[in-house]
Amino acid sequence: MQALLTTPGRAGTVRVAPTQEPAGPGGAIRLRTLEVGVCGTDREIAEGAFGAPPDGEEDLILGHEFLGEVMDGGGGFSAGDLVTA
């Protein structure tokens, strides 16, 4: 999978790069991302203003505003449903 990554606290580190597909917790549903929005918060993180990567990681994936398609049903969703955060 490819993602828009940055190293929080370091301006000028935004890049598109391959990354491992995250493993969700038990009961999580899988989504296929269709569209991603990069907002003002993402821009501020990219400029090094704030942000923190997940524990054990150096980089943070940007783009928390998205449209996704449910891959497998579960949790009240059916395969093919469109969802957003």
Biopython code that builds the backbone (N, CA, C, O; Angstrom):
import numpy as np
from Bio.PDB.StructureBuilder import StructureBuilder

atoms = [
    (1, "MET", "N", (0.840, -1.164, 0.000)),
    (1, "MET", "CA", (0.000, 0.000, 0.000)),
    (1, "MET", "C", (0.889, 1.232, 0.000)),
    (1, "MET", "O", (1.983, 1.211, 0.564)),
    (2, "GLN", "N", (0.429, 2.299, -0.625)),
    (2, "GLN", "CA", (1.149, 3.573, -0.628)),
    (2, "GLN", "C", (0.432, 4.535, 0.309)),
    (2, "GLN", "O", (-0.785, 4.469, 0.480)),
    (3, "ALA", "N", (1.210, 5.429, 0.913)),
    (3, "ALA", "CA", (0.614, 6.394, 1.832)),
    (3, "ALA", "C", (1.368, 7.710, 1.746)),
    (3, "ALA", "O", (2.517, 7.759, 1.307)),
    (4, "LEU", "N", (0.701, 8.776, 2.174)),
    (4, "LEU", "CA", (1.320, 10.094, 2.295)),
    (4, "LEU", "C", (1.888, 10.164, 3.703)),
    (4, "LEU", "O", (1.141, 10.244, 4.678)),
    (5, "LEU", "N", (3.216, 10.135, 3.808)),
    (5, "LEU", "CA", (3.908, 10.063, 5.091)),
    (5, "LEU", "C", (4.624, 11.363, 5.415)),
    (5, "LEU", "O", (4.996, 12.121, 4.519)),
    (6, "THR", "N", (4.812, 11.611, 6.705)),
    (6, "THR", "CA", (5.669, 12.694, 7.170)),
    (6, "THR", "C", (6.336, 12.247, 8.463)),
    (6, "THR", "O", (5.834, 11.361, 9.154)),
    (7, "THR", "N", (7.456, 12.856, 8.782)),
    (7, "THR", "CA", (8.117, 12.629, 10.063)),
    (7, "THR", "C", (7.760, 13.812, 10.952)),
    (7, "THR", "O", (8.290, 14.906, 10.757)),
    (8, "PRO", "N", (6.865, 13.617, 11.935)),
    (8, "PRO", "CA", (6.417, 14.730, 12.766)),
    (8, "PRO", "C", (7.576, 15.479, 13.418)),
    (8, "PRO", "O", (8.558, 14.885, 13.863)),
    (9, "GLY", "N", (7.428, 16.805, 13.459)),
    (9, "GLY", "CA", (8.459, 17.653, 14.047)),
    (9, "GLY", "C", (9.565, 18.039, 13.082)),
    (9, "GLY", "O", (10.454, 18.814, 13.436)),
    (10, "ARG", "N", (9.521, 17.505, 11.861)),
    (10, "ARG", "CA", (10.552, 17.795, 10.858)),
    (10, "ARG", "C", (9.872, 18.274, 9.579)),
    (10, "ARG", "O", (9.308, 17.473, 8.834)),
    (11, "ALA", "N", (9.925, 19.564, 9.329)),
    (11, "ALA", "CA", (9.331, 20.141, 8.122)),
    (11, "ALA", "C", (10.033, 19.602, 6.875)),
    (11, "ALA", "O", (11.221, 19.282, 6.911)),
    (12, "GLY", "N", (9.292, 19.507, 5.782)),
    (12, "GLY", "CA", (9.878, 19.098, 4.505)),
    (12, "GLY", "C", (10.083, 17.604, 4.354)),
    (12, "GLY", "O", (10.849, 17.187, 3.486)),
    (13, "THR", "N", (9.430, 16.780, 5.163)),
    (13, "THR", "CA", (9.628, 15.331, 5.065)),
    (13, "THR", "C", (8.438, 14.600, 4.442)),
    (13, "THR", "O", (8.410, 13.369, 4.419)),
    (14, "VAL", "N", (7.457, 15.351, 3.936)),
    (14, "VAL", "CA", (6.274, 14.710, 3.345)),
    (14, "VAL", "C", (6.665, 14.002, 2.049)),
    (14, "VAL", "O", (7.398, 14.539, 1.218)),
    (15, "ARG", "N", (6.154, 12.783, 1.904)),
    (15, "ARG", "CA", (6.443, 12.002, 0.703)),
    (15, "ARG", "C", (5.398, 10.909, 0.555)),
    (15, "ARG", "O", (4.762, 10.506, 1.529)),
    (16, "VAL", "N", (5.227, 10.437, -0.664)),
    (16, "VAL", "CA", (4.408, 9.253, -0.934)),
    (16, "VAL", "C", (5.375, 8.083, -0.964)),
    (16, "VAL", "O", (6.359, 8.097, -1.703)),
    (17, "ALA", "N", (5.088, 7.068, -0.155)),
    (17, "ALA", "CA", (6.001, 5.933, -0.053)),
    (17, "ALA", "C", (5.219, 4.673, 0.284)),
    (17, "ALA", "O", (4.125, 4.742, 0.845)),
    (18, "PRO", "N", (5.786, 3.521, -0.062)),
    (18, "PRO", "CA", (5.133, 2.269, 0.318)),
    (18, "PRO", "C", (5.182, 2.101, 1.841)),
    (18, "PRO", "O", (6.146, 2.500, 2.496)),
    (19, "THR", "N", (4.142, 1.513, 2.373)),
    (19, "THR", "CA", (4.086, 1.226, 3.798)),
    (19, "THR", "C", (3.305, -0.062, 3.989)),
    (19, "THR", "O", (2.540, -0.466, 3.113)),
    (20, "GLN", "N", (3.496, -0.701, 5.125)),
    (20, "GLN", "CA", (2.791, -1.951, 5.382)),
    (20, "GLN", "C", (1.340, -1.676, 5.718)),
    (20, "GLN", "O", (1.012, -0.684, 6.369)),
    (21, "GLU", "N", (0.486, -2.564, 5.266)),
    (21, "GLU", "CA", (-0.929, -2.447, 5.580)),
    (21, "GLU", "C", (-1.094, -2.683, 7.076)),
    (21, "GLU", "O", (-0.608, -3.685, 7.601)),
    (22, "PRO", "N", (-1.777, -1.767, 7.773)),
    (22, "PRO", "CA", (-1.918, -1.928, 9.224)),
    (22, "PRO", "C", (-2.813, -3.104, 9.579)),
    (22, "PRO", "O", (-3.752, -3.431, 8.853)),
    (23, "ALA", "N", (-2.510, -3.726, 10.695)),
    (23, "ALA", "CA", (-3.357, -4.799, 11.219)),
    (23, "ALA", "C", (-4.337, -4.171, 12.199)),
    (23, "ALA", "O", (-3.927, -3.556, 13.184)),
    (24, "GLY", "N", (-5.602, -4.319, 11.939)),
    (24, "GLY", "CA", (-6.609, -3.726, 12.814)),
    (24, "GLY", "C", (-6.866, -4.595, 14.033)),
    (24, "GLY", "O", (-6.511, -5.774, 14.053)),
    (25, "PRO", "N", (-7.483, -4.009, 15.045)),
    (25, "PRO", "CA", (-7.838, -4.786, 16.233)),
    (25, "PRO", "C", (-8.948, -5.782, 15.907)),
    (25, "PRO", "O", (-9.600, -5.663, 14.870)),
    (26, "GLY", "N", (-9.163, -6.746, 16.768)),
    (26, "GLY", "CA", (-10.239, -7.709, 16.574)),
    (26, "GLY", "C", (-11.573, -7.005, 16.394)),
    (26, "GLY", "O", (-11.878, -6.057, 17.117)),
    (27, "GLY", "N", (-12.364, -7.457, 15.444)),
    (27, "GLY", "CA", (-13.658, -6.851, 15.190)),
    (27, "GLY", "C", (-13.618, -5.664, 14.246)),
    (27, "GLY", "O", (-14.665, -5.107, 13.915)),
    (28, "ALA", "N", (-12.427, -5.261, 13.801)),
    (28, "ALA", "CA", (-12.300, -4.130, 12.879)),
    (28, "ALA", "C", (-12.787, -4.545, 11.490)),
    (28, "ALA", "O", (-12.725, -5.719, 11.125)),
    (29, "ILE", "N", (-13.269, -3.573, 10.727)),
    (29, "ILE", "CA", (-13.649, -3.857, 9.348)),
    (29, "ILE", "C", (-12.579, -3.308, 8.412)),
    (29, "ILE", "O", (-11.947, -2.292, 8.704)),
    (30, "ARG", "N", (-12.382, -3.986, 7.290)),
    (30, "ARG", "CA", (-11.394, -3.537, 6.303)),
    (30, "ARG", "C", (-12.055, -2.612, 5.305)),
    (30, "ARG", "O", (-13.169, -2.857, 4.843)),
    (31, "LEU", "N", (-11.333, -1.525, 4.976)),
    (31, "LEU", "CA", (-11.822, -0.551, 4.009)),
    (31, "LEU", "C", (-10.841, -0.425, 2.856)),
    (31, "LEU", "O", (-9.632, -0.574, 3.036)),
    (32, "ARG", "N", (-11.364, -0.152, 1.684)),
    (32, "ARG", "CA", (-10.543, 0.210, 0.527)),
    (32, "ARG", "C", (-10.724, 1.709, 0.361)),
    (32, "ARG", "O", (-11.838, 2.186, 0.145)),
    (33, "THR", "N", (-9.638, 2.443, 0.460)),
    (33, "THR", "CA", (-9.700, 3.902, 0.355)),
    (33, "THR", "C", (-9.972, 4.300, -1.090)),
    (33, "THR", "O", (-9.296, 3.839, -2.010)),
    (34, "LEU", "N", (-10.967, 5.159, -1.278)),
    (34, "LEU", "CA", (-11.328, 5.642, -2.608)),
    (34, "LEU", "C", (-10.829, 7.068, -2.833)),
    (34, "LEU", "O", (-10.320, 7.384, -3.908)),
    (35, "GLU", "N", (-10.970, 7.917, -1.842)),
    (35, "GLU", "CA", (-10.561, 9.324, -1.925)),
    (35, "GLU", "C", (-9.983, 9.741, -0.575)),
    (35, "GLU", "O", (-10.434, 9.273, 0.470)),
    (36, "VAL", "N", (-8.981, 10.624, -0.602)),
    (36, "VAL", "CA", (-8.383, 11.144, 0.625)),
    (36, "VAL", "C", (-8.306, 12.658, 0.520)),
    (36, "VAL", "O", (-7.926, 13.200, -0.518)),
    (37, "GLY", "N", (-8.670, 13.335, 1.604)),
    (37, "GLY", "CA", (-8.533, 14.784, 1.673)),
    (37, "GLY", "C", (-7.379, 15.141, 2.587)),
    (37, "GLY", "O", (-7.195, 14.531, 3.640)),
    (38, "VAL", "N", (-6.614, 16.121, 2.183)),
    (38, "VAL", "CA", (-5.534, 16.632, 3.022)),
    (38, "VAL", "C", (-5.991, 18.012, 3.486)),
    (38, "VAL", "O", (-6.201, 18.909, 2.670)),
    (39, "CYS", "N", (-6.142, 18.176, 4.793)),
    (39, "CYS", "CA", (-6.715, 19.398, 5.344)),
    (39, "CYS", "C", (-5.643, 20.274, 5.998)),
    (39, "CYS", "O", (-4.451, 19.968, 5.952)),
    (40, "GLY", "N", (-6.095, 21.354, 6.598)),
    (40, "GLY", "CA", (-5.186, 22.283, 7.267)),
    (40, "GLY", "C", (-4.406, 21.637, 8.390)),
    (40, "GLY", "O", (-3.243, 21.978, 8.604)),
    (41, "THR", "N", (-5.018, 20.711, 9.116)),
    (41, "THR", "CA", (-4.306, 20.000, 10.180)),
    (41, "THR", "C", (-3.139, 19.213, 9.602)),
    (41, "THR", "O", (-2.035, 19.242, 10.146)),
    (42, "ASP", "N", (-3.385, 18.503, 8.490)),
    (42, "ASP", "CA", (-2.306, 17.747, 7.839)),
    (42, "ASP", "C", (-1.181, 18.685, 7.415)),
    (42, "ASP", "O", (-0.005, 18.356, 7.572)),
    (43, "ARG", "N", (-1.533, 19.845, 6.882)),
    (43, "ARG", "CA", (-0.520, 20.813, 6.453)),
    (43, "ARG", "C", (0.323, 21.284, 7.630)),
    (43, "ARG", "O", (1.543, 21.397, 7.509)),
    (44, "GLU", "N", (-0.309, 21.559, 8.765)),
    (44, "GLU", "CA", (0.433, 21.993, 9.950)),
    (44, "GLU", "C", (1.364, 20.895, 10.459)),
    (44, "GLU", "O", (2.489, 21.175, 10.873)),
    (45, "ILE", "N", (0.899, 19.647, 10.428)),
    (45, "ILE", "CA", (1.765, 18.524, 10.821)),
    (45, "ILE", "C", (2.938, 18.428, 9.855)),
    (45, "ILE", "O", (4.074, 18.226, 10.284)),
    (46, "ALA", "N", (2.678, 18.569, 8.556)),
    (46, "ALA", "CA", (3.730, 18.495, 7.534)),
    (46, "ALA", "C", (4.759, 19.612, 7.694)),
    (46, "ALA", "O", (5.929, 19.437, 7.355)),
    (47, "GLU", "N", (4.321, 20.760, 8.211)),
    (47, "GLU", "CA", (5.238, 21.882, 8.442)),
    (47, "GLU", "C", (6.034, 21.718, 9.729)),
    (47, "GLU", "O", (6.870, 22.561, 10.054)),
    (48, "GLY", "N", (5.781, 20.638, 10.465)),
    (48, "GLY", "CA", (6.538, 20.364, 11.687)),
    (48, "GLY", "C", (5.964, 21.020, 12.925)),
    (48, "GLY", "O", (6.614, 21.012, 13.970)),
    (49, "ALA", "N", (4.744, 21.599, 12.846)),
    (49, "ALA", "CA", (4.168, 22.328, 13.971)),
    (49, "ALA", "C", (3.811, 21.406, 15.139)),
    (49, "ALA", "O", (3.980, 21.787, 16.298)),
    (50, "PHE", "N", (3.328, 20.218, 14.850)),
    (50, "PHE", "CA", (2.978, 19.265, 15.900)),
    (50, "PHE", "C", (2.755, 17.901, 15.272)),
    (50, "PHE", "O", (2.958, 17.722, 14.071)),
    (51, "GLY", "N", (2.343, 16.956, 16.073)),
    (51, "GLY", "CA", (2.070, 15.606, 15.588)),
    (51, "GLY", "C", (2.998, 14.604, 16.229)),
    (51, "GLY", "O", (4.102, 14.943, 16.655)),
    (52, "ALA", "N", (2.550, 13.380, 16.294)),
    (52, "ALA", "CA", (3.340, 12.292, 16.868)),
    (52, "ALA", "C", (3.036, 11.015, 16.102)),
    (52, "ALA", "O", (1.878, 10.738, 15.788)),
    (53, "PRO", "N", (4.057, 10.245, 15.801)),
    (53, "PRO", "CA", (3.816, 8.972, 15.117)),
    (53, "PRO", "C", (3.272, 7.943, 16.108)),
    (53, "PRO", "O", (3.370, 8.143, 17.319)),
    (54, "PRO", "N", (2.702, 6.854, 15.611)),
    (54, "PRO", "CA", (2.282, 5.772, 16.508)),
    (54, "PRO", "C", (3.484, 5.204, 17.262)),
    (54, "PRO", "O", (4.619, 5.313, 16.799)),
    (55, "ASP", "N", (3.236, 4.604, 18.409)),
    (55, "ASP", "CA", (4.308, 3.994, 19.202)),
    (55, "ASP", "C", (5.143, 3.047, 18.347)),
    (55, "ASP", "O", (4.604, 2.208, 17.625)),
    (56, "GLY", "N", (6.453, 3.189, 18.435)),
    (56, "GLY", "CA", (7.372, 2.324, 17.708)),
    (56, "GLY", "C", (7.601, 2.714, 16.264)),
    (56, "GLY", "O", (8.337, 2.025, 15.557)),
    (57, "GLU", "N", (6.996, 3.796, 15.803)),
    (57, "GLU", "CA", (7.137, 4.245, 14.410)),
    (57, "GLU", "C", (7.822, 5.602, 14.360)),
    (57, "GLU", "O", (7.779, 6.361, 15.328)),
    (58, "GLU", "N", (8.454, 5.908, 13.232)),
    (58, "GLU", "CA", (9.084, 7.211, 13.022)),
    (58, "GLU", "C", (8.169, 8.142, 12.238)),
    (58, "GLU", "O", (8.220, 9.360, 12.409)),
    (59, "ASP", "N", (7.334, 7.569, 11.381)),
    (59, "ASP", "CA", (6.505, 8.363, 10.478)),
    (59, "ASP", "C", (5.031, 8.292, 10.849)),
    (59, "ASP", "O", (4.584, 7.391, 11.559)),
    (60, "LEU", "N", (4.291, 9.275, 10.343)),
    (60, "LEU", "CA", (2.859, 9.384, 10.547)),
    (60, "LEU", "C", (2.203, 9.441, 9.171)),
    (60, "LEU", "O", (2.688, 10.146, 8.286)),
    (61, "ILE", "N", (1.111, 8.711, 8.981)),
    (61, "ILE", "CA", (0.360, 8.753, 7.730)),
    (61, "ILE", "C", (-0.617, 9.921, 7.794)),
    (61, "ILE", "O", (-1.398, 10.033, 8.738)),
    (62, "LEU", "N", (-0.570, 10.786, 6.787)),
    (62, "LEU", "CA", (-1.474, 11.927, 6.704)),
    (62, "LEU", "C", (-2.741, 11.541, 5.942)),
    (62, "LEU", "O", (-2.771, 10.525, 5.248)),
    (63, "GLY", "N", (-3.790, 12.364, 6.079)),
    (63, "GLY", "CA", (-5.013, 12.158, 5.310)),
    (63, "GLY", "C", (-6.098, 11.463, 6.098)),
    (63, "GLY", "O", (-6.537, 10.378, 5.716)),
    (64, "HIS", "N", (-6.541, 12.063, 7.193)),
    (64, "HIS", "CA", (-7.553, 11.431, 8.035)),
    (64, "HIS", "C", (-8.975, 11.675, 7.539)),
    (64, "HIS", "O", (-9.922, 11.131, 8.108)),
    (65, "GLU", "N", (-9.144, 12.477, 6.497)),
    (65, "GLU", "CA", (-10.456, 12.683, 5.895)),
    (65, "GLU", "C", (-10.515, 11.845, 4.622)),
    (65, "GLU", "O", (-9.747, 12.072, 3.687)),
    (66, "PHE", "N", (-11.425, 10.880, 4.587)),
    (66, "PHE", "CA", (-11.416, 9.951, 3.465)),
    (66, "PHE", "C", (-12.806, 9.413, 3.166)),
    (66, "PHE", "O", (-13.732, 9.531, 3.969)),
    (67, "LEU", "N", (-12.921, 8.821, 1.990)),
    (67, "LEU", "CA", (-14.085, 8.046, 1.595)),
    (67, "LEU", "C", (-13.584, 6.638, 1.333)),
    (67, "LEU", "O", (-12.629, 6.446, 0.580)),
    (68, "GLY", "N", (-14.219, 5.654, 1.947)),
    (68, "GLY", "CA", (-13.785, 4.276, 1.778)),
    (68, "GLY", "C", (-14.951, 3.352, 1.480)),
    (68, "GLY", "O", (-16.110, 3.684, 1.727)),
    (69, "GLU", "N", (-14.623, 2.194, 0.947)),
    (69, "GLU", "CA", (-15.601, 1.156, 0.654)),
    (69, "GLU", "C", (-15.331, -0.027, 1.577)),
    (69, "GLU", "O", (-14.192, -0.483, 1.687)),
    (70, "VAL", "N", (-16.374, -0.527, 2.242)),
    (70, "VAL", "CA", (-16.238, -1.679, 3.129)),
    (70, "VAL", "C", (-15.910, -2.906, 2.284)),
    (70, "VAL", "O", (-16.630, -3.239, 1.342)),
    (71, "MET", "N", (-14.812, -3.571, 2.635)),
    (71, "MET", "CA", (-14.370, -4.753, 1.878)),
    (71, "MET", "C", (-15.112, -6.020, 2.319)),
    (71, "MET", "O", (-15.560, -6.803, 1.481)),
    (72, "ASP", "N", (-15.238, -6.215, 3.612)),
    (72, "ASP", "CA", (-15.909, -7.387, 4.173)),
    (72, "ASP", "C", (-16.951, -6.878, 5.164)),
    (72, "ASP", "O", (-16.686, -5.947, 5.923)),
    (73, "GLY", "N", (-18.116, -7.480, 5.156)),
    (73, "GLY", "CA", (-19.162, -7.041, 6.067)),
    (73, "GLY", "C", (-18.799, -7.280, 7.524)),
    (73, "GLY", "O", (-17.935, -8.098, 7.839)),
    (74, "GLY", "N", (-19.469, -6.556, 8.398)),
    (74, "GLY", "CA", (-19.270, -6.723, 9.836)),
    (74, "GLY", "C", (-19.585, -5.445, 10.570)),
    (74, "GLY", "O", (-19.572, -4.368, 9.974)),
    (75, "GLY", "N", (-19.867, -5.544, 11.849)),
    (75, "GLY", "CA", (-20.110, -4.365, 12.666)),
    (75, "GLY", "C", (-21.278, -3.522, 12.194)),
    (75, "GLY", "O", (-21.293, -2.311, 12.412)),
    (76, "GLY", "N", (-22.254, -4.141, 11.553)),
    (76, "GLY", "CA", (-23.397, -3.396, 11.045)),
    (76, "GLY", "C", (-23.219, -2.862, 9.636)),
    (76, "GLY", "O", (-24.103, -2.185, 9.111)),
    (77, "PHE", "N", (-22.074, -3.164, 9.016)),
    (77, "PHE", "CA", (-21.806, -2.722, 7.647)),
    (77, "PHE", "C", (-21.806, -3.922, 6.718)),
    (77, "PHE", "O", (-21.514, -5.045, 7.128)),
    (78, "SER", "N", (-22.142, -3.665, 5.446)),
    (78, "SER", "CA", (-22.107, -4.698, 4.413)),
    (78, "SER", "C", (-21.005, -4.396, 3.418)),
    (78, "SER", "O", (-20.662, -3.235, 3.199)),
    (79, "ALA", "N", (-20.450, -5.433, 2.818)),
    (79, "ALA", "CA", (-19.455, -5.240, 1.771)),
    (79, "ALA", "C", (-20.035, -4.316, 0.708)),
    (79, "ALA", "O", (-21.170, -4.506, 0.271)),
    (80, "GLY", "N", (-19.262, -3.317, 0.289)),
    (80, "GLY", "CA", (-19.701, -2.366, -0.720)),
    (80, "GLY", "C", (-20.245, -1.077, -0.154)),
    (80, "GLY", "O", (-20.384, -0.099, -0.889)),
    (81, "ASP", "N", (-20.564, -1.042, 1.160)),
    (81, "ASP", "CA", (-21.024, 0.222, 1.767)),
    (81, "ASP", "C", (-19.934, 1.269, 1.669)),
    (81, "ASP", "O", (-18.749, 0.960, 1.797)),
    (82, "LEU", "N", (-20.340, 2.514, 1.440)),
    (82, "LEU", "CA", (-19.414, 3.638, 1.439)),
    (82, "LEU", "C", (-19.428, 4.277, 2.813)),
    (82, "LEU", "O", (-20.496, 4.500, 3.383)),
    (83, "VAL", "N", (-18.243, 4.576, 3.359)),
    (83, "VAL", "CA", (-18.127, 5.130, 4.706)),
    (83, "VAL", "C", (-17.084, 6.236, 4.724)),
    (83, "VAL", "O", (-16.234, 6.329, 3.838)),
    (84, "THR", "N", (-17.168, 7.067, 5.746)),
    (84, "THR", "CA", (-16.183, 8.113, 5.954)),
    (84, "THR", "C", (-15.952, 8.238, 7.457)),
    (84, "THR", "O", (-16.761, 7.773, 8.260)),
    (85, "ALA", "N", (-14.849, 8.864, 7.823)),
    (85, "ALA", "CA", (-14.539, 9.044, 9.253)),
    (85, "ALA", "C", (-15.312, 10.222, 9.790)),
    (85, "ALA", "O", (-15.198, 10.548, 10.972)),
]
sb = StructureBuilder()
sb.init_structure("model")
sb.init_model(0)
sb.init_chain("A")
sb.init_seg("    ")
for serial, (resi, resn, name, xyz) in enumerate(atoms, 1):
    if name == "N":
        sb.init_residue(resn, " ", resi, " ")
    sb.init_atom(name, np.array(xyz, "f"), 0.0, 1.0, " ", f" {name:<3s}", serial, name[0])
structure = sb.get_structure()
